[in-house]
Amino acid sequence: MRCSLLPLALVPLLLAGCGRIDTATHVATGFVSHQLCSATFVTGVEPDGFYREAIARSMGPANFLLGYTVDRDRREVTARFAGLAESRAAYRGALGCLVLKDPPAPEERIEPDAVAPSLLPEIAGPAAVEPSNPALKAALDRMFEEPGSSQRATKAVVVVKDGRVIAERYAAGYGVDTQAIGWSMTKSVTNALLGILARQGKVSMQGPAPIAAWSDPKDSRHAISLDNLLRMNSGLDIGQSLTASASDAFDPTAQMVFAERDMAGFAERAPLKDAPGSNWTYTNANTLLLSRVIRDQAGGTAAATLAFARRELLDPLGMRHVTLEFDATGTPIGSSHMLASARDWARFGLLYLNDGVVGGKRILPKGWVDYSAALTPHSGTYGYGAGFWTNRGDSDGARYRIGRGMPADAFMARGAYGQYTVIVPSMNLVVVRLGMSFEQRNDLDTVARLIADVAALK
């Protein structure tokens, strides 16, 4: 189709050049098909409602050009953009959903998840914990209020104090076992898997990263370390992933996650823009490269990587309602695509609250938690550590969060649209919030207020 024949609504795309429209439209359809597939077949929510709440708002004026069909028999979702692009995502059981590309992903046998005993004591009974404290109940009420707008859409809140759930609440259609997308909270899970490999002596955070394409010492990327990738200061020139809107269809990291078969392969081809360690740019590419390192060390396949994650991390924490999604090469989409129940996100937070130890067993290396929460140079506007956002160190982001009720020692896994797992060692506290927030700070102020409310309890 010639550019001159495109609908008026595609004028913003034309400004970026006609040659980029094909990529942008396939990113859009990949996004819609993948997220609707995960919501329908993993989370288990009604797809039309999820589309209205979680997708339509992010697509802006291009939304009316998008269409989708859900095939429950085949467990697939197909998305179309104005006759220009089409993507199909399929549910693959334990491996979650995948946007289908040629050549197809290899068939892999996933062994049944043998339930290993949890090392973490139970944090609650089977029913949702409604607080008896009136002040805490009022704090939960505020988390679910929608004053004057519908831009927050809180779906789950869990408050864990001294190792037990003291308050939780769920929106209609969600419950204690419902798996919800963590978006970039998944980066913190990648941190944990990398930490386990470091404890086992299989990787070193310093020195050149084990990426074959950069193995030549003459390659300017050879000096990039795993630490650089985890801290987002690798210097790679491959876009940024801090925003979440339809315009991101032109960002190369959006292309990587929603339109590429081999995500890490796409990332490793990026040139170097800055010397490693000299600048900070938050990009999913860094974490996808780490994800492939994890895959390679775990056995080279999705099945082996999932078995490693279950054996070394998920089972010891009693995380029973988790789906880690993979690309077509068996690499976990460790930048953004793990779904888990709110309680399981809380269990994950408890690992970091307890210095990487669960049930007397060290899961993460000694000192890894403090390393993860230590401020990365040049991230001061936001306050970023190593796979976690942090209030430690001098940063504008930390000052803002502290000013709204988060203690200075707090750090958090944080994902787009308002996903939070906040860890507060000084209060022996973990707070999880899941939802679909489109307000300016993705519900950060309300989460900080909840922590302040818990701190004020008598």
C-alpha positions as CSV (number, residue, x, y, z in Angstrom):
1,M,0.0,0.0,0.0
2,R,1.3,3.4,-0.9
3,C,1.7,5.9,1.9
4,S,-0.6,8.4,0.2
5,L,-3.5,5.9,0.6
6,L,-3.2,5.4,4.3
7,P,-6.0,6.6,6.6
8,L,-5.8,10.0,8.2
9,A,-5.2,8.4,11.6
10,L,-1.8,7.1,10.4
11,V,-0.5,10.7,9.8
12,P,1.6,10.5,13.0
13,L,3.2,7.3,11.6
14,L,4.0,9.1,8.4
15,L,6.0,11.7,10.3
16,A,8.4,8.9,11.3
17,G,8.8,7.7,7.7
18,C,6.8,5.3,5.6
19,G,9.4,2.6,5.8
20,R,8.9,2.3,9.6
21,I,5.1,1.8,9.4
22,D,5.4,-1.9,8.8
23,T,7.5,-2.4,11.9
24,A,5.3,-0.1,14.1
25,T,2.0,-1.8,13.0
26,H,3.5,-5.3,13.7
27,V,4.6,-4.1,17.1
28,A,1.1,-2.9,17.8
29,T,-0.5,-6.2,16.7
30,G,2.1,-8.2,18.5
31,F,1.4,-6.2,21.7
32,V,-2.3,-6.7,21.4
33,S,-2.2,-10.4,20.6
34,H,0.3,-11.3,23.2
35,Q,-1.2,-9.4,26.1
36,L,-4.7,-10.5,25.3
37,C,-3.5,-14.1,25.0
38,S,-1.9,-14.0,28.4
39,A,-4.9,-12.2,30.0
40,T,-7.3,-14.7,28.6
41,F,-5.5,-18.0,29.0
42,V,-3.1,-17.3,32.0
43,T,-4.9,-14.7,34.1
44,G,-8.3,-16.0,33.1
45,V,-10.1,-12.7,32.7
46,E,-12.7,-11.8,30.1
47,P,-10.7,-10.5,27.0
48,D,-13.1,-7.7,25.9
49,G,-13.0,-6.1,29.4
50,F,-9.2,-6.5,29.6
51,Y,-8.8,-4.9,26.2
52,R,-10.9,-1.9,27.3
53,E,-9.0,-1.5,30.6
54,A,-5.4,-2.4,29.7
55,I,-4.9,-2.0,26.0
56,A,-7.3,0.5,24.4
57,R,-6.0,3.3,26.8
58,S,-2.4,2.7,25.7
59,M,-3.1,2.7,22.0
60,G,-4.3,6.3,21.8
61,P,-5.8,7.4,18.5
62,A,-4.7,4.3,16.7
63,N,-7.0,2.2,18.8
64,F,-10.0,2.3,16.4
65,L,-7.8,0.7,13.7
66,L,-7.1,-2.4,15.8
67,G,-9.2,-5.5,15.8
68,Y,-8.8,-8.9,17.4
69,T,-10.3,-12.4,17.6
70,V,-10.0,-14.9,20.4
71,D,-10.1,-18.6,19.5
72,R,-10.7,-20.5,22.7
73,D,-10.6,-23.9,21.0
74,R,-7.1,-23.3,19.6
75,R,-6.1,-21.0,22.5
76,E,-5.0,-18.3,20.2
77,V,-5.5,-14.5,19.8
78,T,-5.1,-12.8,16.4
79,A,-4.8,-9.0,16.2
80,R,-5.1,-6.9,13.1
81,F,-4.1,-3.3,12.3
82,A,-6.1,-1.6,9.5
83,G,-5.3,-4.3,7.0
84,L,-1.6,-3.5,7.3
85,A,-0.4,-6.0,9.8
86,E,-1.6,-9.2,11.6
87,S,-0.1,-11.1,14.6
88,R,-1.1,-14.3,16.2
89,A,-0.3,-15.4,19.7
90,A,-0.7,-18.9,21.0
91,Y,-1.0,-20.2,24.6
92,R,1.7,-22.9,25.3
93,G,0.7,-24.1,28.7
94,A,3.6,-23.7,31.2
95,L,5.5,-21.5,28.8
96,G,2.7,-18.9,28.6
97,C,1.9,-17.1,25.4
98,L,4.1,-16.5,22.3
99,V,3.6,-14.3,19.2
100,L,4.1,-16.8,16.4
101,K,7.0,-16.2,14.0
102,D,8.8,-18.3,11.3
103,P,10.5,-20.6,11.9
104,P,8.2,-21.8,14.7
105,A,9.5,-22.4,18.2
106,P,10.7,-26.0,18.7
107,E,8.3,-28.3,20.5
108,E,9.5,-28.8,24.1
109,R,8.3,-31.3,26.7
110,I,7.7,-29.5,30.0
111,E,7.8,-32.0,32.8
112,P,4.8,-31.8,35.2
113,D,5.5,-29.4,38.0
114,A,6.3,-31.7,40.9
115,V,5.3,-29.7,44.0
116,A,8.5,-29.5,46.1
117,P,8.1,-28.5,49.7
118,S,8.3,-24.7,50.3
119,L,11.1,-23.5,52.5
120,L,9.0,-20.3,53.2
121,P,6.4,-20.7,55.9
122,E,2.8,-20.0,54.8
123,I,2.0,-16.3,54.7
124,A,-1.8,-16.7,54.9
125,G,-4.6,-19.1,54.9
126,P,-6.7,-19.9,51.8
127,A,-9.1,-16.9,52.1
128,A,-8.2,-13.3,51.5
129,V,-7.2,-11.5,54.6
130,E,-9.5,-8.7,55.5
131,P,-7.9,-6.4,58.1
132,S,-9.6,-6.0,61.5
133,N,-7.8,-2.8,62.2
134,P,-10.1,0.1,61.0
135,A,-7.2,2.3,60.0
136,L,-5.8,-0.5,57.8
137,K,-9.2,-1.2,56.3
138,A,-9.5,2.5,55.4
139,A,-6.0,2.4,53.9
140,L,-7.1,-0.5,51.6
141,D,-10.3,1.3,50.8
142,R,-8.2,4.2,49.4
143,M,-6.2,1.8,47.2
144,F,-9.4,0.8,45.4
145,E,-11.1,4.2,45.2
146,E,-11.4,5.8,41.8
147,P,-12.0,9.5,42.7
148,G,-13.2,11.4,39.7
149,S,-11.7,9.0,37.1
150,S,-11.2,5.4,36.1
151,Q,-7.5,5.7,35.5
152,R,-6.2,3.5,38.3
153,A,-8.0,0.2,38.2
154,T,-6.3,-1.5,41.2
155,K,-6.7,-5.3,40.9
156,A,-4.8,-6.6,43.9
157,V,-3.1,-5.4,47.1
158,V,-1.3,-7.5,49.6
159,V,0.4,-6.3,52.8
160,V,2.9,-8.6,54.5
161,K,4.2,-7.6,57.9
162,D,6.6,-9.8,60.0
163,G,6.1,-12.6,57.5
164,R,2.3,-12.8,57.5
165,V,-0.4,-11.2,55.4
166,I,-2.1,-8.6,57.5
167,A,-4.3,-7.2,54.8
168,E,-5.3,-7.9,51.2
169,R,-8.0,-7.2,48.7
170,Y,-8.9,-8.1,45.1
171,A,-11.0,-6.6,42.4
172,A,-13.8,-8.5,40.8
173,G,-12.4,-11.4,38.7
174,Y,-9.2,-11.6,40.7
175,G,-8.3,-13.6,43.7
176,V,-5.5,-15.1,45.8
177,D,-4.5,-17.4,43.0
178,T,-4.9,-15.1,40.0
179,Q,-1.8,-14.6,38.0
180,A,-1.3,-11.0,36.8
181,I,1.4,-9.6,34.5
182,G,4.3,-8.0,36.4
183,W,5.7,-6.1,33.5
184,S,9.1,-4.8,34.6
185,M,8.9,-6.4,38.0
186,T,10.1,-9.4,36.0
187,K,13.5,-7.6,35.7
188,S,13.8,-8.2,39.5
189,V,13.2,-11.9,39.0
190,T,15.9,-11.9,36.4
191,N,18.1,-10.3,39.0
192,A,17.3,-13.3,41.3
193,L,18.1,-15.9,38.7
194,L,21.3,-14.2,37.9
195,G,22.2,-14.0,41.6
196,I,21.6,-17.7,41.9
197,L,24.0,-18.4,39.1
198,A,26.6,-16.1,40.7
199,R,26.2,-18.0,44.0
200,Q,26.8,-21.2,42.1
201,G,30.0,-19.8,40.5
202,K,28.6,-20.0,37.0
203,V,28.8,-16.3,36.2
204,S,30.8,-13.3,37.2
205,M,29.2,-9.9,37.4
206,Q,32.5,-8.2,36.5
207,G,34.5,-8.6,33.4
208,P,33.2,-9.1,29.8
209,A,29.7,-10.6,29.6
210,P,29.5,-14.1,28.1
211,I,28.0,-12.9,24.8
212,A,29.6,-14.6,21.9
213,A,28.9,-11.8,19.4
214,W,31.0,-9.5,21.6
215,S,33.9,-11.9,22.3
216,D,36.4,-10.1,20.1
217,P,38.4,-7.8,22.4
218,K,38.4,-5.3,19.5
219,D,34.6,-5.1,19.7
220,S,33.7,-1.9,21.6
221,R,31.0,-3.9,23.4
222,H,33.4,-6.5,24.7
223,A,33.9,-4.5,27.9
224,I,30.2,-4.6,28.8
225,S,29.8,-6.6,32.0
226,L,26.8,-8.4,33.5
227,D,26.8,-5.7,36.1
228,N,26.5,-3.0,33.4
229,L,23.5,-4.9,31.9
230,L,21.8,-5.3,35.2
231,R,22.4,-1.7,36.2
232,M,21.2,-0.3,32.8
233,N,24.5,1.4,32.1
234,S,25.8,-0.8,29.3
235,G,26.0,2.1,26.9
236,L,24.1,0.2,24.1
237,D,22.2,2.3,21.7
238,I,18.9,0.5,21.6
239,G,16.1,2.9,22.7
240,Q,14.6,3.2,26.1
241,S,11.7,1.5,27.9
242,L,10.5,3.9,30.5
243,T,7.4,5.1,28.7
244,A,4.3,3.1,27.9
245,S,2.2,4.5,25.1
246,A,1.3,3.8,21.5
247,S,4.2,6.0,20.3
248,D,6.6,3.4,21.7
249,A,5.8,1.2,18.6
250,F,8.8,3.0,17.1
251,D,11.1,2.3,19.9
252,P,13.5,-0.6,19.1
253,T,13.0,-2.2,22.4
254,A,9.2,-2.4,21.7
255,Q,10.1,-4.0,18.3
256,M,12.4,-6.5,20.2
257,V,9.7,-7.7,22.6
258,F,6.6,-7.7,20.3
259,A,7.9,-8.2,16.8
260,E,11.1,-10.3,17.0
261,R,11.5,-14.0,17.2
262,D,14.9,-13.9,18.8
263,M,14.8,-11.0,21.3
264,A,18.3,-11.3,22.7
265,G,19.7,-11.8,19.2
266,F,18.1,-8.5,18.2
267,A,19.6,-6.8,21.3
268,E,23.1,-8.1,20.8
269,R,23.3,-6.4,17.4
270,A,22.9,-2.9,18.9
271,P,25.9,-0.6,18.6
272,L,27.6,1.1,21.5
273,K,26.6,4.7,22.2
274,D,28.4,5.4,25.5
275,A,31.3,3.8,27.3
276,P,30.0,1.1,29.6
277,G,29.3,2.6,33.0
278,S,29.3,6.2,31.9
279,N,25.6,6.8,31.3
280,W,22.2,5.3,32.4
281,T,19.5,4.3,30.0
282,Y,16.7,2.0,31.0
283,T,16.1,-0.4,28.2
284,N,14.6,-3.9,28.0
285,A,17.5,-4.9,25.8
286,N,19.9,-5.1,28.7
287,T,17.6,-7.6,30.6
288,L,16.9,-9.7,27.5
289,L,20.6,-10.2,27.1
290,L,20.9,-11.3,30.7
291,S,17.9,-13.6,30.2
292,R,19.8,-15.4,27.4
293,V,22.8,-15.8,29.7
294,I,20.5,-17.4,32.2
295,R,19.0,-19.7,29.5
296,D,22.5,-20.8,28.3
297,Q,23.7,-21.5,31.9
298,A,20.5,-23.4,32.8
299,G,20.7,-25.8,29.8
300,G,19.9,-23.9,26.6
301,T,16.2,-24.5,26.3
302,A,13.0,-23.1,27.7
303,A,12.2,-26.4,29.5
304,A,15.6,-26.4,31.2
305,T,15.4,-22.8,32.1
306,L,11.9,-23.2,33.6
307,A,13.1,-26.2,35.5
308,F,16.0,-24.2,36.9
309,A,13.8,-21.3,37.9
310,R,11.3,-23.7,39.6
311,R,14.0,-25.7,41.4
312,E,16.2,-22.8,42.6
313,L,13.8,-19.9,43.1
314,L,10.0,-20.5,42.8
315,D,9.7,-23.8,44.7
316,P,11.8,-22.8,47.7
317,L,9.6,-19.6,48.0
318,G,6.3,-21.6,47.6
319,M,5.5,-19.6,44.4
320,R,2.9,-21.9,43.0
321,H,0.9,-19.5,40.7
322,V,3.6,-18.3,38.3
323,T,4.0,-18.3,34.5
324,L,7.3,-17.2,33.0
325,E,6.9,-16.5,29.3
326,F,9.6,-17.3,26.6
327,D,10.5,-16.2,23.1
328,A,10.8,-18.6,20.2
329,T,14.5,-19.4,21.0
330,G,13.7,-20.5,24.6
331,T,14.9,-17.3,26.2
332,P,12.7,-16.1,29.0
333,I,11.2,-12.6,28.4
334,G,12.9,-11.5,31.6
335,S,12.4,-7.9,30.9
336,S,8.6,-7.9,31.3
337,H,6.7,-11.2,31.0
338,M,6.2,-13.0,34.2
339,L,2.7,-13.4,35.5
340,A,2.2,-14.3,39.2
341,S,-0.4,-14.0,41.9
342,A,-0.1,-11.0,44.2
343,R,0.8,-13.4,47.1
344,D,3.6,-14.9,45.0
345,W,5.0,-11.5,44.2
346,A,4.9,-10.9,48.0
347,R,6.8,-14.2,48.6
348,F,9.4,-13.0,46.1
349,G,9.7,-9.8,48.0
350,L,10.2,-11.7,51.2
351,L,13.4,-13.3,49.8
352,Y,14.9,-9.8,49.5
353,L,13.5,-8.7,52.8
354,N,15.3,-11.7,54.4
355,D,18.7,-11.0,52.8
356,G,18.3,-13.7,50.2
357,V,17.7,-16.5,52.7
358,V,14.6,-18.6,53.0
359,G,14.0,-21.3,55.6
360,G,17.6,-21.1,56.7
361,K,18.9,-21.8,53.1
362,R,20.8,-19.1,51.3
363,I,19.3,-18.6,47.8
364,L,21.1,-15.4,46.8
365,P,24.8,-14.7,47.5
366,K,25.7,-13.0,50.7
367,G,25.6,-9.2,50.1
368,W,23.5,-9.6,46.9
369,V,20.5,-7.8,48.3
370,D,22.5,-4.7,49.3
371,Y,24.2,-4.9,45.9
372,S,20.8,-4.9,44.2
373,A,19.5,-2.0,46.2
374,A,22.7,0.2,45.8
375,L,22.2,3.3,43.7
376,T,23.6,3.1,40.2
377,P,25.6,6.1,39.2
378,H,23.9,8.5,36.7
379,S,20.4,7.1,37.6
380,G,19.7,10.0,40.1
381,T,16.6,11.3,38.3
382,Y,14.9,8.0,39.0
383,G,16.9,6.2,41.7
384,Y,17.8,2.8,40.2
385,G,19.8,0.0,41.6
386,A,20.6,-3.4,40.0
387,G,17.3,-4.7,38.7
388,F,15.4,-2.8,41.4
389,W,14.3,0.9,42.0
390,T,15.8,2.1,45.2
391,N,15.5,4.8,47.8
392,R,19.1,4.3,48.9
393,G,21.6,6.9,47.9
394,D,21.1,10.5,46.8
395,S,18.6,10.7,43.9
396,D,15.6,12.8,43.0
397,G,13.5,9.7,42.7
398,A,14.3,8.6,46.2
399,R,13.6,12.0,47.6
400,Y,10.2,12.1,46.0
401,R,9.3,8.6,47.2
402,I,10.6,9.3,50.7
403,G,8.6,12.5,50.8
404,R,5.4,10.6,50.2
405,G,5.9,7.9,52.8
406,M,8.4,5.3,51.7
407,P,11.3,4.9,54.1
408,A,14.8,5.6,53.0
409,D,15.9,2.0,53.1
410,A,13.0,0.8,50.8
411,F,13.6,-0.6,47.4
412,M,11.1,-2.1,44.9
413,A,10.4,-4.2,41.9
414,R,8.3,-1.9,39.7
415,G,6.4,-2.5,36.4
416,A,4.5,-0.5,33.9
417,Y,0.9,0.6,34.6
418,G,1.4,0.4,38.4
419,Q,2.9,-2.9,39.4
420,Y,4.8,-2.7,42.7
421,T,6.5,-5.1,45.1
422,V,8.0,-2.7,47.7
423,I,10.5,-4.1,50.3
424,V,11.0,-2.1,53.5
425,P,13.6,-3.8,55.8
426,S,13.2,-1.3,58.6
427,M,9.5,-2.1,58.9
428,N,9.8,-5.9,58.1
429,L,7.3,-5.1,55.4
430,V,6.4,-6.1,51.8
431,V,3.6,-4.4,49.9
432,V,2.3,-5.6,46.5
433,R,0.0,-3.6,44.3
434,L,-1.2,-4.9,40.9
435,G,-3.4,-3.1,38.5
436,M,-3.8,-1.0,35.3
437,S,-2.9,2.5,36.3
438,F,-2.7,5.2,33.6
439,E,-2.3,8.2,35.8
440,Q,0.9,10.2,35.8
441,R,3.0,8.2,38.3
442,N,1.2,4.9,37.9
443,D,-0.3,4.9,41.4
444,L,3.1,5.5,43.1
445,D,1.7,8.1,45.5
446,T,-1.1,5.8,46.6
447,V,1.3,2.9,47.3
448,A,3.6,5.3,49.2
449,R,0.5,6.5,51.2
450,L,-0.4,2.9,52.1
451,I,3.2,2.2,53.4
452,A,2.9,5.4,55.5
453,D,-0.5,4.2,56.8
454,V,1.0,0.9,57.8
455,A,3.9,2.7,59.6
456,A,1.3,4.7,61.6
457,L,-0.5,1.7,62.9
458,K,-0.6,1.2,66.6
